[in-house]
Amino acid sequence: LFLLLVLLFPKVSGAEEFWRAGAASVRITPDAPVWMAGYASRTGPSSGVLHELQATAVVLTDRADRRLAIVSLDLIEIPAALRERLLAVAQQKHGLSPSELLLNVSHTHGGPMVSAKTVADWGADPVWGDRTEDWLGTLVSRVDQLLGQALAGQGPARIRFSRATSPLAMNRRLPTPDGIRLAPNPAGPVDHDVPVLQIAAPDNRLMAVVFGYACHSTTLGGIPLLNGDYVAAARQQLERQHPGMVGVFLGGCGGDQDPVLRGGPEEVEQNGALLAGAVEQALAGSTLQLTPQLAVALESVPLPFAPLPAAAELQARAASPNGFVARHAQMILQNWPDPGDQPPDYQYPVQVIRLGDQLTLVALAGEPMVDYSLQLKTQLGNSEQRPVWVAGYSNLVNAYIPNRRTLQEGGYEGTEAIIYQSLPAPFRPELEDRIKATVQRLSAITRQ
């Protein structure tokens, strides 16, 4: 385990104190066709662009010169190799430690594959893996540029928190006599919160808005046009309404959430309007001004895998006519060939951020089930004066993060999806307890 900590500093009386804040946005759309992520049914590369993909960032500095950089990417995932490259750039070029950087993705299913390994695991021609690697170099360079611009552009700012709700999402785990299937479940748990940070200059000019929501970016099906789905539509609508403002999205615990409304570009705009409208409602409502105090704790938590299938079962799967099943079994046999072999624990980053003496922001890796958000907010004492914001899709994003309930129920997110995410086996049920205990511990540390 590793732990990185920035301590809280007491409030100083006197004239109003400001944060320092800067925001920036850069385009990250590939300039040439790429193999797209999100849908196993894809048979060819991208053929055009519906939305320009963006990387956006806001950098916050408190009165004791403690910093936090939030970087949001229009991508489906952050595999370990990409995370390491981005952490290296942030630290070596900009002096930002891992604890001072929050990476998040919108989880758009309309973006490029994010590693050559994933291209290979999905059975696409290796040429598309090479194309992905070429584009990744550009992506890292653009994030370097993004951080530099946001840091250089810092000025005095007030930071306020508010929230609203949006009915955009519905649970997608439907109980049936044959088990859980992927379908709308109106009775399933949801988190309709739209938390919002508004960062404004001393003259109240809006510099940036950080907003969140818990839902898959799957309004569109597997069309061959690069797009940021409803998140890009919402951000564009907000930025048109507030010229000069940068919109920064933080995906929530949406692993088992899909948009109610799905279809084509028109539905994308409608979903974007639902989310943007909720953000506008939060901006216009009552706000909580955050004192310029910052604390961040980051820890890597080992999550254990269930035992691997027997060799005979894996060998049968390796001969399956389903390419995903066969490649997954072959991967296991290659990496853990001996009886009793067990994959090492999955190293899962958990980050807790304290903004002012008021807001707790929990950033969970992967695609967490919505239960994590609902339960952690309750456990951490979410209230109007001490709000709790739980984000998913943060820092390392290449696996669903089920909880005990979803593992017991079965279904796509807990067990079936591992062949698409190249995990050796499902997680053991104790992952939920480990994650929640770590959040509780780090939250207590940031309050010291």
KOLDOTI-518911 format. One line per 8 residues: number of its first residue (from 1); their letters; for each residue x, y, z of C-alpha. Coordinates in nm, 2 decimals. Layout:
BEGIN
NUM = A = X:Y:Z | ... .
***
This chain:
BEGIN
1 = LFLLLVLL = 0.00:0.00:0.00 | 0.10:0.36:-0.04 | -0.04:0.67:0.12 | 0.00:1.03:0.01 | -0.15:1.30:0.23 | -0.20:1.67:0.23 | -0.29:1.81:0.57 | -0.57:2.05:0.65 .
9 = FPKVSGAE = -0.47:2.40:0.77 | -0.68:2.60:1.01 | -0.89:2.89:0.89 | -0.74:3.23:0.93 | -0.96:3.52:1.03 | -0.96:3.85:0.86 | -1.04:3.97:0.50 | -1.19:3.72:0.26 .
17 = EFWRAGAA = -0.94:3.46:0.14 | -0.95:3.32:-0.21 | -0.85:3.00:-0.37 | -0.63:3.02:-0.68 | -0.78:2.84:-0.97 | -0.72:2.78:-1.34 | -0.90:2.59:-1.61 | -0.83:2.47:-1.96 .
25 = SVRITPDA = -0.95:2.25:-2.24 | -0.78:2.08:-2.53 | -0.90:1.87:-2.82 | -0.80:1.50:-2.81 | -0.99:1.36:-3.11 | -0.77:1.13:-3.32 | -0.69:1.28:-3.66 | -0.71:0.95:-3.85 .
33 = PVWMAGYA = -0.95:0.65:-3.82 | -0.91:0.44:-3.51 | -1.07:0.12:-3.37 | -1.34:0.24:-3.14 | -1.42:0.12:-2.79 | -1.74:0.02:-2.62 | -1.92:-0.24:-2.83 | -1.80:-0.59:-2.92 .
41 = SRTGPSSG = -2.01:-0.58:-3.23 | -1.79:-0.33:-3.41 | -1.65:-0.46:-3.74 | -1.46:-0.16:-3.86 | -1.28:0.16:-3.76 | -1.42:0.51:-3.71 | -1.54:0.69:-4.02 | -1.60:1.04:-3.89 .
49 = VLHELQAT = -1.67:1.27:-3.59 | -2.00:1.36:-3.43 | -1.84:1.54:-3.13 | -1.48:1.66:-3.09 | -1.34:1.47:-2.80 | -1.20:1.69:-2.52 | -0.97:1.68:-2.22 | -1.07:1.94:-1.97 .
57 = AVVLTDRA = -0.90:2.04:-1.64 | -0.93:2.26:-1.34 | -0.64:2.32:-1.10 | -0.72:2.44:-0.74 | -0.46:2.58:-0.49 | -0.55:2.66:-0.13 | -0.41:2.93:0.09 | -0.12:2.70:0.20 .
65 = DRRLAIVS = -0.02:2.63:-0.16 | -0.17:2.28:-0.16 | -0.28:2.18:-0.51 | -0.53:1.96:-0.68 | -0.56:1.90:-1.05 | -0.89:1.74:-1.18 | -0.85:1.61:-1.54 | -1.16:1.48:-1.73 .
73 = LDLIEIPA = -1.11:1.29:-2.05 | -1.36:1.19:-2.32 | -1.25:0.83:-2.31 | -1.39:0.49:-2.21 | -1.12:0.39:-1.97 | -0.78:0.46:-1.81 | -0.57:0.14:-1.83 | -0.27:0.11:-1.60 .
81 = ALRERLLA = -0.02:0.19:-1.87 | -0.19:0.51:-1.96 | -0.23:0.61:-1.60 | 0.14:0.56:-1.54 | 0.23:0.78:-1.84 | -0.01:1.06:-1.72 | 0.12:1.04:-1.37 | 0.48:1.07:-1.49 .
89 = VAQQKHGL = 0.40:1.38:-1.70 | 0.21:1.54:-1.41 | 0.50:1.48:-1.17 | 0.80:1.53:-1.39 | 0.67:1.83:-1.59 | 0.44:2.00:-1.34 | 0.54:1.88:-0.99 | 0.21:1.72:-0.92 .
97 = SPSELLLN = 0.22:1.41:-0.70 | -0.02:1.12:-0.76 | -0.23:1.24:-0.47 | -0.27:1.58:-0.63 | -0.41:1.45:-0.96 | -0.76:1.32:-1.01 | -0.81:1.16:-1.35 | -1.16:1.08:-1.46 .
105 = VSHTHGGP = -1.33:0.96:-1.78 | -1.68:1.02:-1.92 | -1.68:0.65:-2.02 | -1.80:0.74:-2.37 | -1.86:0.43:-2.58 | -1.80:0.65:-2.89 | -1.42:0.71:-2.83 | -1.11:0.52:-2.94 .
113 = MVSAKTVA = -0.96:0.21:-2.79 | -0.71:0.32:-2.53 | -0.45:0.05:-2.55 | -0.30:-0.18:-2.82 | -0.35:-0.47:-2.58 | -0.73:-0.41:-2.57 | -0.73:-0.40:-2.96 | -0.56:-0.74:-2.96 .
121 = DWGADPVW = -0.78:-0.88:-2.69 | -1.09:-0.78:-2.90 | -0.95:-0.96:-3.20 | -0.90:-0.65:-3.43 | -0.62:-0.64:-3.68 | -0.29:-0.54:-3.52 | -0.26:-0.24:-3.75 | -0.53:-0.07:-3.53 .
129 = GDRTEDWL = -0.32:-0.14:-3.22 | -0.03:0.05:-3.39 | -0.27:0.33:-3.47 | -0.38:0.34:-3.11 | -0.02:0.36:-2.98 | 0.05:0.65:-3.22 | -0.26:0.84:-3.10 | -0.17:0.77:-2.73 .
137 = GTLVSRVD = 0.15:0.97:-2.77 | -0.05:1.26:-2.89 | -0.30:1.22:-2.60 | -0.03:1.23:-2.34 | 0.12:1.54:-2.50 | -0.22:1.71:-2.50 | -0.27:1.64:-2.13 | 0.08:1.78:-2.06 .
145 = QLLGQALA = -0.03:2.10:-2.25 | -0.37:2.10:-2.07 | -0.20:2.09:-1.72 | 0.05:2.36:-1.82 | -0.23:2.59:-1.93 | -0.45:2.54:-1.63 | -0.16:2.59:-1.39 | -0.03:2.90:-1.57 .
153 = GQGPARIR = -0.38:3.05:-1.58 | -0.45:3.04:-1.21 | -0.60:3.34:-1.04 | -0.80:3.43:-0.73 | -1.13:3.24:-0.72 | -1.43:3.15:-0.51 | -1.54:2.79:-0.51 | -1.90:2.71:-0.43 .
161 = FSRATSPL = -2.08:2.37:-0.41 | -2.44:2.31:-0.50 | -2.64:2.02:-0.64 | -2.96:1.93:-0.82 | -3.11:1.61:-0.96 | -3.17:1.46:-1.31 | -3.39:1.17:-1.42 | -3.15:1.08:-1.70 .
169 = AMNRRLPT = -3.04:0.74:-1.57 | -3.22:0.41:-1.48 | -3.08:0.09:-1.33 | -3.01:-0.17:-1.60 | -3.00:-0.50:-1.39 | -3.34:-0.66:-1.44 | -3.43:-0.97:-1.24 | -3.59:-1.24:-1.45 .
177 = PDGIRLAP = -3.67:-1.61:-1.39 | -3.35:-1.68:-1.58 | -3.14:-1.45:-1.37 | -3.02:-1.09:-1.41 | -3.02:-0.95:-1.76 | -2.92:-0.62:-1.91 | -3.25:-0.43:-1.94 | -3.42:-0.13:-1.78 .
185 = NPAGPVDH = -3.52:-0.19:-1.42 | -3.74:0.09:-1.29 | -3.73:-0.06:-0.94 | -3.35:-0.08:-0.92 | -3.13:0.16:-0.73 | -3.03:0.49:-0.89 | -2.84:0.80:-0.78 | -2.99:1.10:-0.96 .
193 = DVPVLQIA = -2.77:1.36:-0.78 | -2.60:1.62:-1.00 | -2.32:1.76:-0.78 | -2.17:2.09:-0.90 | -1.85:2.29:-0.82 | -1.86:2.64:-0.95 | -1.53:2.82:-0.97 | -1.57:3.19:-1.02 .
201 = APDNRLMA = -1.33:3.49:-1.03 | -1.37:3.76:-0.75 | -1.60:3.95:-0.99 | -1.82:3.64:-1.01 | -1.72:3.56:-1.37 | -1.77:3.19:-1.41 | -1.43:3.03:-1.49 | -1.52:2.66:-1.46 .
209 = VVFGYACH = -1.79:2.42:-1.36 | -1.72:2.07:-1.24 | -2.03:1.86:-1.26 | -2.11:1.49:-1.20 | -2.36:1.22:-1.27 | -2.38:0.84:-1.24 | -2.48:0.69:-1.58 | -2.32:0.50:-1.87 .
217 = STTLGGIP = -2.25:0.71:-2.18 | -2.45:0.48:-2.40 | -2.72:0.69:-2.56 | -2.59:0.59:-2.90 | -2.52:0.24:-3.02 | -2.21:0.13:-3.20 | -2.22:0.39:-3.48 | -1.87:0.46:-3.64 .
225 = LLNGDYVA = -1.87:0.83:-3.55 | -1.64:0.94:-3.27 | -1.85:1.11:-3.00 | -1.87:1.20:-2.64 | -2.23:1.10:-2.60 | -2.46:1.30:-2.36 | -2.16:1.43:-2.16 | -2.02:1.61:-2.46 .
233 = AARQQLER = -2.37:1.74:-2.55 | -2.42:1.87:-2.19 | -2.07:2.03:-2.18 | -2.12:2.20:-2.51 | -2.46:2.34:-2.41 | -2.32:2.47:-2.08 | -2.02:2.63:-2.25 | -2.25:2.80:-2.50 .
241 = QHPGMVGV = -2.46:2.94:-2.22 | -2.16:3.06:-2.03 | -1.89:3.18:-2.28 | -1.54:3.15:-2.15 | -1.63:2.88:-1.89 | -1.47:2.54:-1.90 | -1.70:2.24:-1.82 | -1.53:1.95:-1.64 .
249 = FLGGCGGD = -1.73:1.63:-1.60 | -1.68:1.37:-1.32 | -1.85:1.03:-1.40 | -2.03:0.89:-1.10 | -2.09:0.53:-0.98 | -2.27:0.44:-1.30 | -2.15:0.08:-1.36 | -2.51:-0.05:-1.35 .
257 = QDPVLRGG = -2.69:0.26:-1.49 | -2.80:0.34:-1.85 | -2.97:0.64:-2.00 | -3.35:0.60:-2.00 | -3.36:0.76:-2.34 | -3.14:0.59:-2.60 | -3.13:0.62:-2.98 | -2.94:0.86:-3.21 .
265 = PEEVEQNG = -2.79:1.21:-3.22 | -3.13:1.37:-3.13 | -3.15:1.16:-2.81 | -2.79:1.25:-2.73 | -2.89:1.62:-2.74 | -3.20:1.56:-2.53 | -3.00:1.37:-2.26 | -2.74:1.65:-2.27 .
273 = ALLAGAVE = -3.01:1.90:-2.21 | -3.14:1.70:-1.91 | -2.80:1.71:-1.75 | -2.71:2.07:-1.85 | -3.05:2.18:-1.72 | -2.98:2.02:-1.38 | -2.64:2.19:-1.37 | -2.81:2.53:-1.44 .
281 = QALAGSTL = -3.06:2.46:-1.17 | -2.77:2.39:-0.92 | -2.59:2.71:-1.04 | -2.90:2.92:-0.97 | -2.99:2.76:-0.64 | -2.84:2.80:-0.29 | -2.47:2.74:-0.27 | -2.21:2.65:-0.01 .
289 = QLTPQLAV = -1.89:2.86:-0.03 | -1.59:2.65:0.04 | -1.30:2.78:0.25 | -0.96:2.77:0.08 | -0.84:2.45:0.26 | -0.74:2.13:0.08 | -0.66:1.78:0.20 | -0.61:1.47:-0.02 .
297 = ALESVPLP = -0.54:1.11:0.07 | -0.47:0.84:-0.19 | -0.43:0.47:-0.12 | -0.40:0.15:-0.33 | -0.62:-0.13:-0.20 | -0.56:-0.49:-0.30 | -0.88:-0.66:-0.43 | -0.86:-1.04:-0.44 .
305 = FAPLPAAA = -0.98:-1.25:-0.74 | -1.19:-1.57:-0.71 | -1.01:-1.90:-0.79 | -0.94:-1.97:-1.15 | -1.15:-2.24:-1.33 | -1.00:-2.59:-1.36 | -0.75:-2.64:-1.65 | -0.99:-2.88:-1.83 .
313 = ELQARAAS = -1.26:-2.61:-1.83 | -1.02:-2.35:-1.95 | -0.90:-2.57:-2.23 | -1.26:-2.63:-2.34 | -1.32:-2.26:-2.34 | -1.00:-2.20:-2.54 | -1.15:-2.39:-2.82 | -1.48:-2.20:-2.82 .
321 = PNGFVARH = -1.60:-2.06:-3.15 | -1.67:-1.73:-2.96 | -1.35:-1.54:-3.00 | -1.38:-1.34:-2.68 | -1.43:-1.66:-2.47 | -1.15:-1.84:-2.65 | -0.90:-1.55:-2.62 | -0.98:-1.50:-2.25 .
329 = AQMILQNW = -0.92:-1.87:-2.17 | -0.60:-1.87:-2.37 | -0.48:-1.56:-2.17 | -0.54:-1.74:-1.84 | -0.37:-2.06:-1.95 | -0.07:-1.86:-2.07 | -0.03:-1.65:-1.76 | -0.13:-1.91:-1.49 .
337 = PDPGDQPP = -0.05:-2.25:-1.64 | 0.00:-2.46:-1.33 | -0.27:-2.61:-1.10 | -0.33:-2.39:-0.80 | -0.20:-2.07:-0.97 | -0.37:-1.76:-0.84 | -0.35:-1.41:-1.00 | -0.21:-1.14:-0.79 .
345 = DYQYPVQV = -0.46:-0.90:-0.62 | -0.59:-0.61:-0.83 | -0.44:-0.29:-0.71 | -0.73:-0.05:-0.67 | -0.67:0.33:-0.61 | -0.91:0.50:-0.37 | -0.88:0.88:-0.34 | -1.05:1.11:-0.08 .
353 = IRLGDQLT = -1.04:1.49:-0.12 | -1.15:1.74:0.13 | -1.24:2.09:-0.01 | -1.28:2.34:0.26 | -1.41:2.22:0.59 | -1.72:2.11:0.42 | -1.71:1.90:0.10 | -1.58:1.54:0.09 .
361 = LVALAGEP = -1.51:1.41:-0.26 | -1.46:1.04:-0.29 | -1.30:0.92:-0.62 | -1.33:0.54:-0.68 | -1.16:0.36:-0.96 | -1.32:0.14:-1.22 | -1.69:0.12:-1.29 | -1.85:0.10:-0.94 .
369 = MVDYSLQL = -2.21:-0.01:-0.89 | -2.44:0.27:-0.78 | -2.47:0.11:-0.43 | -2.13:0.24:-0.35 | -2.24:0.60:-0.40 | -2.56:0.56:-0.21 | -2.42:0.38:0.08 | -2.10:0.58:0.12 .
377 = KTQLGNSE = -2.29:0.91:0.12 | -2.50:0.78:0.41 | -2.20:0.64:0.59 | -2.00:0.96:0.56 | -2.28:1.18:0.68 | -2.39:1.35:0.37 | -2.58:1.68:0.45 | -2.64:2.02:0.31 .
385 = QRPVWVAG = -2.36:2.17:0.52 | -2.13:1.87:0.49 | -2.20:1.73:0.15 | -2.04:1.41:0.01 | -1.98:1.36:-0.36 | -1.89:1.00:-0.48 | -1.73:0.98:-0.82 | -1.65:0.66:-1.01 .
393 = YSNLVNAY = -1.44:0.61:-1.33 | -1.14:0.77:-1.16 | -0.76:0.72:-1.18 | -0.76:0.35:-1.30 | -1.06:0.24:-1.51 | -1.05:-0.10:-1.68 | -1.29:-0.31:-1.47 | -1.64:-0.32:-1.33 .
401 = IPNRRTLQ = -1.64:-0.29:-0.95 | -1.94:-0.50:-0.83 | -2.05:-0.51:-0.47 | -2.14:-0.82:-0.27 | -2.50:-0.80:-0.38 | -2.43:-0.79:-0.75 | -2.18:-1.08:-0.72 | -2.44:-1.29:-0.55 .
409 = EGGYEGTE = -2.70:-1.21:-0.81 | -2.47:-1.28:-1.10 | -2.52:-1.11:-1.44 | -2.30:-0.90:-1.67 | -2.12:-0.65:-1.44 | -2.00:-0.90:-1.18 | -1.91:-1.20:-1.38 | -1.98:-1.20:-1.75 .
417 = AIIYQSLP = -1.79:-0.88:-1.84 | -1.45:-1.01:-1.73 | -1.39:-1.16:-2.07 | -1.42:-0.81:-2.23 | -1.21:-0.65:-1.96 | -0.94:-0.91:-1.96 | -0.97:-0.99:-1.59 | -0.86:-1.34:-1.50 .
425 = APFRPELE = -1.16:-1.41:-1.27 | -1.45:-1.23:-1.09 | -1.36:-1.05:-0.77 | -1.42:-1.20:-0.43 | -1.71:-1.05:-0.24 | -1.49:-0.90:0.03 | -1.38:-0.63:-0.22 | -1.68:-0.42:-0.10 .
433 = DRIKATVQ = -1.57:-0.43:0.26 | -1.21:-0.34:0.17 | -1.31:-0.04:-0.05 | -1.56:0.10:0.21 | -1.32:0.06:0.50 | -1.05:0.24:0.30 | -1.28:0.53:0.22 | -1.38:0.56:0.58 .
441 = RLSAITRQ = -1.01:0.56:0.69 | -0.90:0.82:0.43 | -1.20:1.04:0.50 | -1.10:1.05:0.87 | -0.75:1.13:0.78 | -0.85:1.43:0.57 | -1.06:1.57:0.86 | -0.76:1.58:1.10 .
***
